[in-house]
Amino acid sequence: MLLLVKRAHEPFAGAWALPGGFVGIDENLETSALRELEEETGVTGVYLEQLHTSGEPDRDPRGRVISVAYYALTPSDRLHIHAASDAKAVAWFALEDLPPVAFDHEKIVNMAHRRLVAKLDYSTIAFQFMPEMFTLSELQAVYQIILGEELDKRNFRKGVLAMSCLEHTSERRRNGNHRPAQLYRLKSPGRVEFIK
């Protein structure tokens, strides 16, 4: 799911866009990104990673604007979104069902998705979407959503457990009529590790 804001002001007033804004004179880029995310959506406490710098001359009708895009990942159970400051609304959208977006934000969204897919192969990036405790089936569902394809359950579990970044808890969770599933947690929560 992707979080978008409905712009309150021109250019593109009323259009959906990625949260963002201008860097304060006394801010570094990451501080600015976190501030803008909180101001426009109410979201805090996320994993943040720089994605790309866009500098095409005609990307903003107001004039020459260079943007440094970040992507933020967090478990949905930690989110309490609300529109604030210069956003009329804030909403979640499935990647395959995005509305038209302002500026060059569709290009940035596609780039972020490609980066996320690539990082699944060599890092623990997908774990940033997980709550404190989770089942391997829940983790597999995250991978499948990001990849847009089904994964073999046995091979997935074998690969994930070989990473040695999880520890099982003494707790279990029942989903439906199946037997209770083992709950796991990250050994180093909040940190993305490279596995290859």
N, CA, C and O of each residue as an XYZ file, in Angstrom:
784
protein
N       0.838     -1.174      0.000
C       0.000      0.000      0.000
C       0.888      1.244      0.000
O       1.951      1.279      0.619
N       0.423      2.237     -0.700
C       1.164      3.487     -0.849
C       0.336      4.623     -0.276
O      -0.857      4.730     -0.558
N       0.962      5.469      0.525
C       0.281      6.591      1.147
C       0.436      7.827      0.272
O       1.551      8.239     -0.047
N      -0.700      8.418     -0.116
C      -0.705      9.627     -0.931
C      -1.491     10.721     -0.224
O      -2.362     10.448      0.601
N      -1.166     11.969     -0.564
C      -1.908     13.112     -0.035
C      -2.610     13.817     -1.190
O      -2.115     13.838     -2.316
N      -3.768     14.392     -0.890
C      -4.470     15.210     -1.887
C      -4.022     16.643     -1.672
O      -4.196     17.207     -0.592
N      -3.440     17.228     -2.716
C      -2.869     18.571     -2.599
C      -3.945     19.630     -2.390
O      -4.981     19.629     -3.055
N      -3.673     20.539     -1.447
C      -4.610     21.618     -1.143
C      -4.321     22.863     -1.963
O      -5.194     23.719     -2.106
N      -3.117     22.984     -2.503
C      -2.702     24.214     -3.178
C      -2.170     23.922     -4.575
O      -1.785     22.797     -4.890
N      -2.158     24.950     -5.394
C      -1.547     24.857     -6.717
C      -0.027     24.772     -6.559
O       0.512     25.269     -5.570
N       0.655     24.171     -7.487
C       0.109     23.512     -8.673
C      -0.522     22.165     -8.316
O      -0.217     21.579     -7.277
N      -1.380     21.700     -9.167
C      -2.061     20.412     -9.021
C      -2.980     20.355     -7.806
O      -3.109     19.295     -7.193
N      -3.617     21.453     -7.442
C      -4.561     21.439     -6.328
C      -5.630     20.381     -6.579
O      -6.191     20.309     -7.673
N      -5.908     19.567     -5.573
C      -6.895     18.497     -5.686
C      -6.364     17.200     -6.243
O      -7.074     16.194     -6.252
N      -5.128     17.199     -6.709
C      -4.525     15.971     -7.252
C      -3.840     15.193     -6.133
O      -3.421     15.764     -5.126
N      -3.736     13.897     -6.328
C      -3.007     13.056     -5.386
C      -1.514     13.175     -5.672
O      -1.103     13.334     -6.822
N      -0.711     13.099     -4.620
C       0.742     13.242     -4.760
C       1.437     12.534     -3.608
O       0.813     12.184     -2.606
N       2.723     12.332     -3.767
C       3.534     11.849     -2.662
C       3.668     12.969     -1.634
O       3.718     14.139     -2.013
N       3.726     12.643     -0.349
C       3.949     13.684      0.649
C       5.313     14.329      0.414
O       6.267     13.648      0.038
N       5.403     15.613      0.632
C       6.689     16.277      0.459
C       6.566     17.774      0.547
O       5.469     18.321      0.666
N       7.695     18.425      0.486
C       7.725     19.870      0.550
C       9.146     20.367      0.467
O      10.058     19.635      0.083
N       9.323     21.616      0.829
C      10.626     22.253      0.699
C      11.461     22.092      1.965
O      10.930     22.079      3.076
N      12.780     21.969      1.784
C      13.730     21.824      2.888
C      13.854     23.160      3.611
O      14.009     24.208      2.985
N      13.782     23.105      4.936
C      13.986     24.307      5.744
C      15.438     24.745      5.686
O      16.328     23.922      5.473
N      15.682     26.020      5.871
C      17.031     26.585      5.754
C      18.009     25.958      6.744
O      19.209     25.907      6.474
N      17.516     25.482      7.878
C      18.392     24.908      8.902
C      18.250     23.389      9.023
O      18.668     22.810     10.026
N      17.666     22.738      8.015
C      17.426     21.299      8.063
C      18.354     20.540      7.133
O      18.772     21.048      6.093
N      18.672     19.300      7.533
C      19.302     18.410      6.561
C      18.184     17.685      5.811
O      17.017     17.801      6.185
N      18.522     16.951      4.774
C      17.507     16.338      3.912
C      16.632     15.335      4.647
O      15.412     15.353      4.485
N      17.224     14.462      5.448
C      16.441     13.436      6.130
C      15.496     14.056      7.156
O      14.343     13.640      7.265
N      15.970     15.038      7.903
C      15.112     15.726      8.869
C      13.931     16.367      8.163
O      12.800     16.298      8.644
N      14.192     16.986      7.032
C      13.129     17.609      6.249
C      12.120     16.573      5.772
O      10.914     16.805      5.851
N      12.596     15.432      5.279
C      11.700     14.379      4.793
C      10.803     13.868      5.917
O       9.601     13.685      5.722
N      11.381     13.642      7.083
C      10.598     13.163      8.226
C       9.580     14.212      8.681
O       8.443     13.876      9.013
N       9.991     15.472      8.695
C       9.079     16.552      9.086
C       7.907     16.651      8.123
O       6.754     16.711      8.550
N       8.195     16.669      6.827
C       7.132     16.777      5.832
C       6.170     15.593      5.914
O       4.957     15.768      5.800
N       6.704     14.401      6.110
C       5.848     13.219      6.236
C       4.912     13.363      7.428
O       3.720     13.073      7.321
N       5.437     13.804      8.547
C       4.599     13.987      9.731
C       3.593     15.114      9.540
O       2.422     14.968      9.889
N       4.043     16.233      8.988
C       3.149     17.377      8.804
C       1.987     17.068      7.861
O       0.870     17.530      8.091
N       2.232     16.305      6.820
C       1.185     16.059      5.832
C       0.343     14.827      6.109
O      -0.788     14.741      5.630
N       0.872     13.855      6.882
C       0.151     12.597      7.063
C       0.006     12.162      8.522
O      -0.802     11.282      8.820
N       0.765     12.754      9.426
C       0.750     12.320     10.818
C       1.619     11.110     11.089
O       1.654     10.628     12.221
N       2.321     10.603     10.089
C       3.134      9.392     10.228
C       4.495      9.731     10.822
O       5.179     10.645     10.360
N       4.879      8.978     11.857
C       6.187      9.131     12.497
C       6.771      7.745     12.780
O       6.080      6.737     12.639
N       8.034      7.700     13.176
C       8.666      6.453     13.589
C       8.810      5.435     12.484
O       8.520      4.256     12.687
N       9.257      5.872     11.302
C       9.368      4.992     10.147
C      10.823      4.710      9.799
O      11.725      5.446     10.198
N      11.036      3.640      9.054
C      12.325      3.385      8.420
C      12.357      4.260      7.180
O      11.433      4.215      6.368
N      13.403      5.051      7.022
C      13.496      5.990      5.904
C      14.787      5.735      5.147
O      15.851      5.567      5.743
N      14.679      5.709      3.812
C      15.859      5.500      2.976
C      15.793      6.408      1.755
O      14.755      6.519      1.102
N      16.905      7.047      1.460
C      16.961      7.913      0.286
C      16.865      7.065     -0.974
O      17.504      6.019     -1.088
N      16.050      7.536     -1.923
C      15.792      6.786     -3.143
C      16.497      7.371     -4.353
O      17.256      6.675     -5.028
N      16.247      8.670     -4.638
C      16.690      9.212     -5.921
C      16.619     10.733     -5.891
O      15.814     11.316     -5.165
N      17.464     11.359     -6.679
C      17.395     12.804     -6.865
C      16.891     13.082     -8.270
O      17.452     12.593     -9.250
N      15.819     13.876     -8.361
C      15.223     14.236     -9.648
C      15.517     15.694     -9.931
O      15.317     16.549     -9.068
N      15.985     15.985    -11.117
C      16.336     17.360    -11.435
C      15.982     17.810    -12.835
O      16.559     18.776    -13.335
N      15.033     17.124    -13.487
C      14.634     17.546    -14.822
C      14.103     18.976    -14.752
O      13.355     19.308    -13.832
N      14.476     19.829    -15.710
C      14.110     21.251    -15.638
C      12.616     21.540    -15.612
O      12.204     22.546    -15.033
N      11.787     20.687    -16.223
C      10.360     20.998    -16.338
C       9.477     20.163    -15.409
O       8.286     20.010    -15.678
N      10.026     19.627    -14.336
C       9.255     18.727    -13.484
C       8.280     19.441    -12.556
O       7.377     18.809    -12.009
N       8.449     20.761    -12.370
C       7.561     21.532    -11.508
C       7.216     22.836    -12.221
O       8.121     23.582    -12.594
N       5.923     23.132    -12.421
C       5.550     24.348    -13.147
C       5.909     25.645    -12.411
O       5.856     26.718    -13.010
N       6.268     25.568    -11.142
C       6.638     26.780    -10.394
C       8.043     27.256    -10.736
O       8.403     28.397    -10.446
N       8.828     26.393    -11.345
C      10.202     26.748    -11.663
C      11.130     25.577    -11.423
O      10.686     24.443    -11.241
N      12.411     25.856    -11.423
C      13.432     24.824    -11.263
C      13.388     24.260     -9.838
O      13.682     24.973     -8.878
N      13.023     22.990     -9.703
C      12.943     22.327     -8.403
C      13.691     21.002     -8.496
O      13.410     20.173     -9.362
N      14.624     20.823     -7.611
C      15.354     19.559     -7.507
C      14.797     18.833     -6.296
O      14.747     19.388     -5.199
N      14.382     17.597     -6.497
C      13.778     16.820     -5.413
C      14.646     15.631     -5.048
O      15.187     14.944     -5.914
N      14.766     15.404     -3.756
C      15.420     14.209     -3.240
C      14.312     13.346     -2.655
O      13.720     13.693     -1.633
N      14.034     12.218     -3.306
C      12.954     11.333     -2.882
C      13.463     10.309     -1.879
O      14.560      9.767     -2.018
N      12.650     10.061     -0.878
C      12.883      9.016      0.114
C      11.698      8.072      0.079
O      10.612      8.449     -0.362
N      11.901      6.843      0.543
C      10.742      6.005      0.815
C      10.796      5.605      2.270
O      11.866      5.427      2.852
N       9.614      5.468      2.842
C       9.465      5.148      4.252
C       8.687      3.847      4.373
O       7.713      3.634      3.651
N       9.108      2.982      5.279
C       8.449      1.698      5.491
C       8.120      1.554      6.974
O       8.923      1.903      7.839
N       6.932      1.037      7.249
C       6.535      0.813      8.634
C       5.407     -0.204      8.680
O       4.648     -0.328      7.719
N       5.285     -0.929      9.779
C       4.131     -1.816      9.922
C       2.840     -1.002      9.998
O       2.812      0.069     10.606
N       1.793     -1.501      9.393
C       0.531     -0.753      9.363
C      -0.081     -0.590     10.746
O      -0.855      0.342     10.966
N       0.247     -1.475     11.685
C      -0.337     -1.346     13.025
C       0.214     -0.149     13.797
O      -0.318      0.195     14.852
N       1.258      0.485     13.297
C       1.833      1.658     13.962
C       1.353      2.973     13.357
O       1.756      4.044     13.809
N       0.505      2.904     12.352
C       0.123      4.105     11.623
C      -1.209      4.671     12.078
O      -2.185      3.947     12.272
N      -1.220      5.962     12.239
C      -2.441      6.707     12.539
C      -2.407      7.930     11.626
O      -1.914      8.990     12.014
N      -2.931      7.778     10.416
C      -2.794      8.834      9.415
C      -3.899      9.880      9.546
O      -5.021      9.581      9.955
N      -3.549     11.107      9.190
C      -4.516     12.196      9.098
C      -3.917     13.297      8.232
O      -2.707     13.523      8.240
N      -4.779     13.973      7.491
C      -4.310     15.075      6.652
C      -3.984     16.265      7.534
O      -4.706     16.569      8.483
N      -2.889     16.931      7.210
C      -2.487     18.105      7.979
C      -1.815     19.104      7.045
O      -1.561     18.792      5.882
N      -1.533     20.272      7.533
C      -0.901     21.397      6.833
C      -1.468     21.587      5.432
O      -2.636     21.948      5.288
N      -0.665     21.353      4.396
C      -1.133     21.668      3.045
C      -1.748     20.476      2.305
O      -1.795     20.473      1.074
N      -2.213     19.479      3.031
C      -2.885     18.333      2.415
C      -4.380     18.378      2.733
O      -4.769     18.579      3.883
N      -5.218     18.189      1.702
C      -6.674     18.151      1.903
C      -7.125     16.801      2.442
O      -8.095     16.710      3.194
N      -6.410     15.761      2.047
C      -6.781     14.401      2.451
C      -5.540     13.529      2.371
O      -4.552     13.894      1.734
N      -5.596     12.390      3.014
C      -4.525     11.404      2.951
C      -5.191     10.034      2.872
O      -6.174      9.780      3.568
N      -4.660      9.151      2.026
C      -5.290      7.845      1.842
C      -4.272      6.821      1.350
O      -3.242      7.159      0.767
N      -4.601      5.561      1.606
C      -3.799      4.437      1.136
C      -4.309      3.978     -0.221
O      -5.515      3.962     -0.469
N      -3.381      3.605     -1.098
C      -3.724      3.078     -2.412
C      -2.871      1.843     -2.696
O      -1.684      1.802     -2.370
N      -3.497      0.845     -3.306
C      -2.747     -0.309     -3.780
C      -1.910      0.127     -4.972
O      -2.354      0.939     -5.784
N      -0.719     -0.402     -5.076
C       0.191     -0.008     -6.144
C      -0.429     -0.230     -7.521
O      -0.210      0.560     -8.439
N      -1.186     -1.284     -7.659
C      -1.788     -1.584     -8.962
C      -3.073     -0.788     -9.216
O      -3.692     -0.940    -10.269
N      -3.474      0.051     -8.269
C      -4.707      0.818     -8.408
C      -4.506      2.284     -8.005
O      -5.334      2.866     -7.305
N      -3.388      2.870     -8.461
C      -3.086      4.257     -8.114
C      -3.924      5.216     -8.947
O      -4.181      4.958    -10.123
N      -4.353      6.323     -8.344
C      -5.004      7.366     -9.133
C      -3.928      8.122     -9.913
O      -2.741      7.923     -9.656
N      -4.309      8.977    -10.853
C      -3.309      9.846    -11.485
C      -2.644     10.704    -10.405
O      -3.316     11.200     -9.501
N      -1.329     10.876    -10.501
C      -0.604     11.630     -9.477
C       0.078     12.856    -10.076
O       0.361     12.908    -11.273
N       0.334     13.834     -9.220
C       0.910     15.115     -9.635
C       2.392     14.980     -9.976
O       3.047     13.991     -9.646
N       2.888     16.012    -10.647
C       4.308     16.142    -10.979
C       4.804     14.882    -11.683
O       4.113     14.325    -12.536
N       6.006     14.440    -11.322
C       6.575     13.205    -11.869
C       6.509     12.084    -10.837
O       7.361     11.196    -10.820
N       5.502     12.131     -9.983
C       5.440     11.198     -8.862
C       5.190      9.756     -9.267
O       5.582      8.842     -8.542
N       4.547      9.527    -10.406
C       4.380      8.146    -10.869
C       5.746      7.517    -11.159
O       5.973      6.349    -10.844
N       6.631      8.272    -11.744
C       7.989      7.808    -12.021
C       8.717      7.467    -10.718
O       9.417      6.457    -10.643
N       8.554      8.299     -9.703
C       9.201      8.073     -8.403
C       8.620      6.832     -7.731
O       9.358      6.037     -7.149
N       7.301      6.663     -7.808
C       6.651      5.476     -7.228
C       7.180      4.213     -7.890
O       7.513      3.248     -7.202
N       7.259      4.207     -9.203
C       7.760      3.026     -9.924
C       9.212      2.727     -9.566
O       9.601      1.567     -9.431
N      10.000      3.769     -9.416
C      11.401      3.597     -9.035
C      11.504      2.991     -7.626
O      12.316      2.097     -7.388
N      10.686      3.478     -6.712
C      10.695      2.951     -5.338
C      10.284      1.480     -5.323
O      10.867      0.671     -4.601
N       9.286      1.146     -6.116
C       8.859     -0.254     -6.166
C       9.967     -1.151     -6.713
O      10.231     -2.221     -6.166
N      10.608     -0.715     -7.783
C      11.722     -1.510     -8.345
C      12.846     -1.676     -7.316
O      13.418     -2.759     -7.193
N      13.158     -0.619     -6.588
C      14.205     -0.698     -5.561
C      13.821     -1.695     -4.472
O      14.644     -2.505     -4.046
N      12.587     -1.633     -4.030
C      12.116     -2.533     -2.982
C      12.173     -3.987     -3.441
O      12.624     -4.858     -2.696
N      11.723     -4.250     -4.652
C      11.777     -5.611     -5.203
C      13.223     -6.101     -5.256
O      13.501     -7.234     -4.865
N      14.132     -5.277     -5.725
C      15.539     -5.672     -5.828
C      16.129     -5.961     -4.448
O      16.897     -6.910     -4.288
N      15.778     -5.155     -3.460
C      16.355     -5.330     -2.118
C      15.820     -6.563     -1.397
O      16.436     -7.026     -0.437
N      14.684     -7.103     -1.841
C      14.169     -8.326     -1.227
C      15.170     -9.462     -1.362
O      15.260    -10.332     -0.496
N      15.924     -9.446     -2.459
C      16.840    -10.537     -2.766
C      18.104    -10.546     -1.902
O      18.719    -11.597     -1.720
N      18.496     -9.385     -1.369
C      19.763     -9.350     -0.639
C      19.701     -8.648      0.718
O      20.737     -8.382      1.327
N      18.486     -8.346      1.193
C      18.394     -7.673      2.485
C      17.134     -8.091      3.226
O      16.301     -8.838      2.711
N      17.021     -7.594      4.434
C      15.839     -7.856      5.266
C      14.850     -6.698      5.198
O      14.114     -6.467      6.158
N      14.815     -5.971      4.097
C      13.967     -4.778      3.963
C      12.493     -5.088      4.211
O      11.797     -4.267      4.809
N      11.998     -6.232      3.778
C      10.578     -6.563      3.935
C      10.159     -6.659      5.399
O       8.983     -6.486      5.719
N      11.099     -6.929      6.275
C      10.782     -7.054      7.697
C      10.339     -5.728      8.305
O       9.743     -5.714      9.382
N      10.623     -4.609      7.628
C      10.202     -3.299      8.129
C       8.681     -3.144      8.107
O       8.139     -2.265      8.777
N       7.995     -3.988      7.346
C       6.536     -3.949      7.286
C       5.874     -4.766      8.396
O       4.656     -4.712      8.567
N       6.667     -5.515      9.143
C       6.096     -6.472     10.081
C       5.897     -5.865     11.471
O       6.678     -5.018     11.905
N       4.836     -6.312     12.169
C       4.674     -5.899     13.563
C       5.749     -6.554     14.423
O       6.588     -7.294     13.911
N       5.730     -6.291     15.702
C       6.769     -6.828     16.593
C       6.846     -8.346     16.518
O       7.939     -8.911     16.476
N       5.686     -9.013     16.500
C       5.649    -10.469     16.373
C       4.770    -10.835     15.174
O       3.742    -10.204     14.931
N       5.186    -11.857     14.434
C       4.482    -12.218     13.206
C       4.718    -13.679     12.883
O       5.652    -14.299     13.392
N       3.861    -14.223     12.028
C       4.035    -15.592     11.555
C       4.815    -15.565     10.243
O       4.908    -14.530      9.583
N       5.365    -16.698      9.882
C       6.065    -16.782      8.591
C       5.087    -16.630      7.428
O       5.468    -16.141      6.364
N       3.848    -17.037      7.614
C       2.841    -16.842      6.555
C       2.570    -15.361      6.339
O       2.391    -14.925      5.202
N       2.537    -14.583      7.416
C       2.335    -13.141      7.285
C       3.513    -12.491      6.567
O       3.327    -11.606      5.732
N       4.714    -12.928      6.894
C       5.903    -12.412      6.220
C       5.881    -12.800      4.742
O       6.209    -11.983      3.883
N       5.498    -14.036      4.443
C       5.419    -14.471      3.048
C       4.404    -13.626      2.283
O       4.629    -13.299      1.117
N       3.302    -13.272      2.916
C       2.290    -12.432      2.262
C       2.883    -11.079      1.870
O       2.561    -10.556      0.803
N       3.736    -10.507      2.708
C       4.385     -9.230      2.388
C       5.272     -9.384      1.158
O       5.214     -8.564      0.242
N       6.086    -10.423      1.136
C       6.938    -10.681     -0.029
C       6.094    -10.833     -1.297
O       6.434    -10.279     -2.343
N       5.006    -11.576     -1.201
C       4.164    -11.822     -2.374
C       3.509    -10.537     -2.875
O       3.388    -10.331     -4.083
N       3.093     -9.686     -1.965
C       2.492     -8.412     -2.368
C       3.522     -7.558     -3.091
O       3.227     -6.990     -4.143
N       4.721     -7.461     -2.543
C       5.768     -6.643     -3.161
C       6.149     -7.194     -4.530
O       6.300     -6.438     -5.490
N       6.304     -8.505     -4.617
C       6.722     -9.137     -5.871
C       5.587     -9.276     -6.872
O       5.823     -9.350     -8.078
N       4.350     -9.311     -6.374
C       3.215     -9.510     -7.265
C       3.119    -10.928     -7.782
O       2.616    -11.157     -8.882
N       3.599    -11.889     -6.994
C       3.549    -13.292     -7.415
C       3.524    -14.203     -6.198
O       3.950    -13.826     -5.107
N       3.014    -15.411     -6.410
C       2.964    -16.418     -5.349
C       4.350    -17.042     -5.165
O       5.104    -17.207     -6.124
N       4.667    -17.383     -3.921
C       5.928    -18.037     -3.612
C       5.661    -19.407     -3.006
O       4.666    -19.604     -2.309
N       6.545    -20.339     -3.273
C       6.426    -21.672     -2.697
C       6.648    -21.587     -1.186
O       7.673    -21.081     -0.730
N       5.692    -22.081     -0.425
C       5.722    -21.951      1.037
C       6.963    -22.607      1.643
O       7.630    -22.004      2.484
N       7.273    -23.815      1.233
C       8.395    -24.552      1.818
C       9.731    -23.852      1.525
O      10.549    -23.670      2.426
N       9.942    -23.467      0.274
C      11.191    -22.789     -0.090
C      11.322    -21.429      0.594
O      12.411    -21.040      1.018
N      10.200    -20.708      0.696
C      10.231    -19.405      1.358
C      10.653    -19.565      2.812
O      11.552    -18.863      3.275
N      10.025    -20.467      3.527
C      10.338    -20.666      4.950
C      11.793    -21.093      5.142
O      12.479    -20.613      6.044
N      12.242    -21.984      4.297
C      13.626    -22.448      4.383
C      14.591    -21.279      4.194
O      15.556    -21.138      4.945
N      14.328    -20.441      3.188
C      15.193    -19.301      2.913
C      15.183    -18.275      4.021
O      16.237    -17.763      4.397
N      14.014    -17.964      4.552
C      13.902    -16.957      5.608
C      14.588    -17.437      6.890
O      15.317    -16.677      7.527
N      14.357    -18.671      7.259
C      14.961    -19.177      8.488
C      16.481    -19.297      8.367
O      17.188    -19.242      9.374
N      16.983    -19.458      7.153
C      18.433    -19.531      6.937
C      19.099    -18.164      7.123
O      20.316    -18.094      7.294
N      18.327    -17.088      7.092
C      18.896    -15.748      7.270
C      19.436    -15.509      8.677
O      20.295    -14.647      8.865
N      18.964    -16.235      9.638
C      19.391    -16.105     11.038
C      19.116    -14.723     11.628
O      19.821    -14.288     12.539
N      18.113    -14.042     11.125
C      17.771    -12.725     11.676
C      16.509    -12.784     12.523
O      16.101    -11.782     13.111
N      15.888    -13.968     12.585
C      14.661    -14.139     13.355
C      14.906    -14.989     14.585
O      15.815    -15.819     14.621
N      14.081    -14.768     15.586
C      14.053    -15.669     16.726
C      12.597    -16.021     16.984
O      11.714    -15.166     16.909
N      12.362    -17.284     17.289
C      10.974    -17.650     17.552
C      10.643    -17.295     18.991
O      11.506    -17.292     19.869
N       9.387    -17.001     19.206
C       8.911    -16.668     20.542
C       8.214    -17.898     21.094
O       8.079    -18.904     20.397
N       7.788    -17.826     22.292
C       7.041    -18.951     22.878
C       5.552    -18.820     22.582
O       4.746    -19.620     23.057
N       5.192    -17.815     21.800
C       3.783    -17.562     21.519
C       3.367    -18.100     20.162
O       4.180    -18.285     19.256
N       2.056    -18.344     20.058
C       1.469    -18.823     18.812
C       0.209    -18.021     18.524
O      -0.384    -17.425     19.423
N      -0.194    -18.016     17.247
C      -1.410    -17.314     16.841
C      -2.225    -18.222     15.944
O      -1.699    -18.863     15.034
N      -3.537    -18.265     16.221
C      -4.439    -19.070     15.395
C      -5.082    -18.162     14.352
O      -5.649    -17.123     14.689
N      -4.990    -18.558     13.088
C      -5.650    -17.862     11.987
C      -6.631    -18.831     11.347
O      -6.220    -19.773     10.671
N      -7.903    -18.612     11.550
C      -8.908    -19.491     10.968
C      -8.950    -20.837     11.661
O      -8.744    -20.928     12.871
N      -9.219    -21.892     10.888
C      -9.367    -23.246     11.437
C      -8.049    -24.003     11.501
O      -8.023    -25.161     11.916
N      -6.958    -23.369     11.098
C      -5.666    -24.050     11.086
C      -5.094    -24.128     12.503
O      -5.528    -23.422     13.413
N      -4.129    -24.990     12.651
C      -3.483    -25.065     13.966
C      -2.719    -23.766     14.217
O      -2.345    -23.078     13.267
N      -2.486    -23.426     15.478
C      -1.808    -22.163     15.796
C      -0.404    -22.113     15.182
O       0.333    -23.099     15.194
N      -0.057    -20.940     14.647
C       1.243    -20.759     13.994
C       2.229    -20.139     14.959
O       1.869    -19.307     15.791
N       3.481    -20.556     14.836
C       4.575    -20.017     15.645
C       4.772    -18.533     15.334
O       4.748    -18.132     14.171
N       4.966    -17.727     16.364
C       5.252    -16.307     16.176
C       6.759    -16.072     16.261
O       7.454    -16.667     17.085
N       7.241    -15.194     15.394
C       8.656    -14.834     15.337
C       8.805    -13.345     15.574
O       7.835    -12.591     15.487
N      10.019    -12.928     15.873
C      10.358    -11.509     15.955
C      11.782    -11.335     15.442
O      12.570    -12.280     15.400
N      12.087    -10.104     15.054
C      13.430     -9.796     14.568
C      14.420     -9.729     15.710
O      14.097     -9.241     16.793
N      15.615    -10.215     15.472
C      16.675    -10.082     16.472
C      17.130     -8.638     16.591
O      17.470     -8.183     17.683
N      17.139     -7.908     15.472
C      17.555     -6.494     15.452
C      16.464     -5.667     14.793
O      16.603     -5.288     13.630
N      15.372     -5.375     15.513
C      14.285     -4.618     14.893
C      14.716     -3.206     14.515
O      15.572     -2.603     15.163
N      14.099     -2.691     13.445
C      14.383     -1.333     13.012
C      15.642     -1.181     12.181
O      15.999     -0.067     11.795
N      16.320     -2.285     11.900
C      17.549     -2.236     11.128
C      17.459     -3.175      9.927
O      17.051     -4.328     10.070
N      17.829     -2.696      8.768
C      17.858     -3.533      7.573
C      19.260     -4.133      7.463
O      20.265     -3.424      7.484
N      19.293     -5.447      7.346
C      20.579     -6.137      7.246
C      20.750     -6.693      5.836
O      19.780     -7.061      5.172
N      21.998     -6.745      5.397
C      22.313     -7.348      4.118
C      22.590     -8.828      4.346
O      23.318     -9.190      5.270
N      22.015     -9.681      3.509
C      22.095    -11.118      3.741
C      22.945    -11.838      2.715
O      23.178    -13.039      2.855
N      23.417    -11.147      1.688
C      24.256    -11.809      0.676
C      25.508    -11.002      0.468
O      26.357    -11.377     -0.342
